[in-house]
Amino acid sequence: MANYRIAVTVSDEIIRSLDSVAQPRSIAFAELLRKALTLYTAAKKAQRDHGFEVCFYDPGSMKIEVEVINL
């Protein structure tokens, strides 16, 4: 695995959102960013290769609760 050092500039809104997710679980910012980028790249590949869309659903009812558009 290659290691890259990058500088990222994010808005205050995104930082607050990341902090709210990271704080209760004590997740490092770098780990949270890595997981977000991994999820994003997997979603883009599935969308490109298979035409899939990203959504969140209720596992009990299988009802789509939130659909992510313009990913």
C-alpha positions in Angstrom: 0.0 0.0 0.0 1.4 3.4 -1.0 1.3 6.3 1.5 0.5 9.8 0.3 0.5 13.0 2.2 -2.1 15.4 1.1 -3.4 18.8 2.3 -7.2 19.0 2.5 -9.2 22.2 3.0 -12.8 21.6 4.2 -15.6 24.0 5.2 -16.6 24.6 8.8 -19.8 22.8 8.1 -18.0 19.7 7.1 -15.7 19.9 10.0 -18.6 20.2 12.4 -20.3 17.2 10.8 -17.1 15.1 10.9 -16.5 16.1 14.6 -20.1 15.1 15.5 -19.5 11.6 14.0 -15.9 11.2 15.3 -16.4 12.4 18.9 -18.7 9.7 20.4 -16.6 6.9 18.9 -13.1 8.4 19.3 -12.3 8.0 15.6 -9.3 9.8 14.3 -10.0 12.4 11.6 -7.6 10.6 9.2 -9.4 7.3 9.7 -12.8 8.9 9.2 -11.6 10.6 6.0 -10.1 7.4 4.7 -13.4 5.5 5.3 -15.4 8.3 3.6 -13.1 8.3 0.6 -13.3 4.5 0.4 -17.1 4.5 0.5 -17.2 7.3 -2.1 -14.9 5.6 -4.5 -16.8 2.3 -4.2 -20.1 4.1 -4.8 -18.8 5.9 -7.8 -17.4 2.6 -9.3 -20.7 0.8 -8.7 -22.6 3.7 -10.3 -20.2 3.8 -13.3 -19.9 0.0 -13.9 -23.4 -1.2 -13.0 -25.7 1.9 -12.9 -26.3 1.5 -9.2 -27.4 4.3 -7.0 -26.6 4.9 -3.3 -29.4 4.9 -0.7 -30.0 4.1 2.9 -32.8 1.7 3.8 -34.5 0.3 6.8 -33.3 -3.3 7.1 -36.5 -4.5 8.7 -38.9 -3.2 6.0 -36.3 -2.9 3.1 -37.9 0.5 2.5 -35.6 3.2 1.1 -35.3 6.0 3.6 -32.7 8.3 2.0 -31.5 8.3 -1.6 -28.1 10.0 -2.3 -28.3 11.9 -5.5 -25.6 13.8 -7.4 -22.9 11.7 -5.8 
